[in-house]
C-alpha cells in the first residue's frame, strides 16, 4: 500500500499525555504541520484493546481521525525488557496504574519502574539488564486509511532512577553507547536518538 502524503496544516496528536504531545510536536518542527492534541479537542481516549504496538497505534489514530475529521497521528510505545520476555511491552502504561489517588486515577511511573526492578531482582543478580524501547507511529485518516512507522532504541536498565527530564521509564533507561539515562539527556539530544525519533525519520521520509 502506498504511503499517503501529509500536507501542511492541522494534525491531531492522538494522545492525552502532555509529555508525549510535547515531544511529538517538537519533532514535527518546521514541516508546516500544526499539531493539536486530542485533549484540546475534547476527544475521548479509546480503549487500547490491541495486543501489539501496531494494533493500538492504529486504533488510536483512526479514532482521533474519525472523531475530528482531520488526519491524526498516534504513538504506541513501550519498554521491552529482554529478561522479562519483552514485558511490560504493550502493557507499559498499565504497569504504572496507581488506582485511585488524590480523588482520581493516575499513573505512577516510579511504581512502574519499581515493578520492573523487582521482577529483575527475582531473577537474581546475573539476570541480563538489556532492554529496548519501541515506538510505533500510526498516521490515520477519517476514511480509514492508516500508515505505520516503527522505531527502536536499544539500551540497558539502571537502578535507582536518575534524572528529572523526560517521562515514563526514562530515568532507568540508558541508551546503548551512553552513560546517562534518557531523563538526564537534554530533550533536544534525546529527540535525535530516541525510538520516537527513529520512527519519525521513517514518517518524514515517506509522508512529508
Residue pairs with C-beta under 8 A, 6 or more apart in sequence:
1 147
3 147
3 206
3 207
4 139
4 141
4 145
4 147
4 207
5 207
5 208
6 33
6 71
6 139
6 207
6 208
8 31
8 32
8 33
8 34
9 32
9 33
9 34
10 34
10 36
10 70
11 28
11 33
11 34
11 35
11 36
11 70
11 71
11 72
11 73
12 36
12 37
12 38
12 41
12 43
12 64
12 65
12 68
12 70
12 71
12 72
12 73
13 20
13 21
13 24
13 25
13 35
13 36
13 37
13 38
13 72
13 73
13 74
14 38
14 43
14 60
14 61
14 63
14 64
14 65
14 72
14 73
14 74
14 75
14 140
15 21
15 24
15 37
15 38
15 39
15 60
15 74
15 75
16 37
16 38
16 39
16 45
17 167
19 166
19 167
19 168
20 75
20 167
21 35
21 37
21 39
23 187
23 191
23 196
24 35
24 73
24 75
24 196
24 200
25 35
26 187
26 188
26 191
27 191
27 196
27 197
27 200
28 35
31 204
31 208
33 208
38 45
38 64
38 67
38 68
38 72
41 67
41 68
43 63
43 64
43 67
43 68
44 67
45 60
46 59
46 60
46 63
48 56
48 59
48 60
48 76
48 90
49 55
49 56
49 59
50 56
50 58
50 59
50 76
50 90
51 90
52 90
53 76
53 77
53 78
53 89
53 90
53 134
53 135
53 136
53 150
54 76
54 136
54 138
54 148
54 150
56 76
56 90
56 136
57 74
57 75
57 76
57 136
57 137
57 138
57 148
58 74
58 138
58 140
58 146
58 148
59 74
60 72
60 74
60 76
60 138
61 72
61 73
61 74
61 138
61 139
61 140
61 146
62 72
62 138
62 140
62 144
62 146
64 72
64 74
64 140
65 71
65 72
65 140
65 141
65 142
66 142
68 142
69 142
70 142
71 139
71 140
71 141
71 142
72 139
72 140
72 141
73 137
73 138
73 139
73 140
74 137
74 138
74 140
75 135
75 136
75 137
75 138
75 196
75 199
76 90
76 135
76 136
76 138
77 92
77 133
77 134
77 135
77 136
77 195
77 196
78 88
78 89
78 90
78 91
78 92
78 93
78 133
78 134
79 88
79 89
79 92
79 116
79 131
79 132
79 133
79 168
79 169
79 173
80 86
80 87
80 88
80 89
80 131
80 132
80 133
80 134
81 87
81 88
81 116
81 119
81 120
81 130
81 131
81 157
82 128
82 130
82 131
82 132
83 120
83 123
83 127
83 128
83 129
83 130
84 116
84 119
84 120
87 119
88 94
88 95
88 112
88 115
88 116
89 134
92 112
92 168
92 169
93 107
95 111
95 112
95 115
95 116
96 107
96 108
96 109
96 111
96 112
96 168
97 105
97 107
97 108
98 105
98 106
98 107
98 108
98 111
99 105
101 108
109 167
109 168
109 169
110 161
112 168
112 169
113 161
113 169
113 171
113 172
116 157
116 169
116 172
117 157
117 159
117 172
120 127
120 129
120 157
129 156
129 157
129 158
130 154
130 155
130 156
130 157
131 154
131 155
131 156
131 157
131 173
132 152
132 153
132 154
132 155
132 195
133 152
133 153
133 155
133 169
133 173
133 194
133 195
134 150
134 151
134 152
134 195
135 150
135 151
135 152
135 194
135 195
135 196
135 198
135 199
136 148
136 149
136 150
136 199
137 148
137 149
137 150
137 151
137 196
137 199
137 200
137 202
137 203
138 146
138 147
138 148
138 149
139 146
139 147
139 148
139 149
139 203
139 207
140 146
147 203
147 206
147 207
149 199
149 200
149 202
149 203
149 206
150 199
150 202
151 194
151 195
151 196
151 197
151 198
151 199
151 200
151 201
151 202
152 195
152 198
153 175
153 176
153 193
153 194
153 195
153 198
154 175
154 176
155 173
155 174
155 175
155 176
155 178
156 173
156 174
156 176
157 172
157 173
157 174
158 172
158 173
158 174
158 181
159 172
161 171
161 172
161 181
161 183
162 171
162 172
162 180
162 181
162 183
162 184
163 170
163 171
163 180
163 181
163 182
163 183
163 184
163 185
164 171
164 183
165 182
165 183
165 184
165 185
165 186
165 187
165 190
166 181
166 182
166 183
166 185
166 187
166 190
170 181
170 182
170 183
170 190
171 181
171 182
171 183
172 181
173 181
173 182
174 180
174 181
174 182
175 182
175 193
175 194
178 185
182 190
182 194
185 193
190 197
191 197
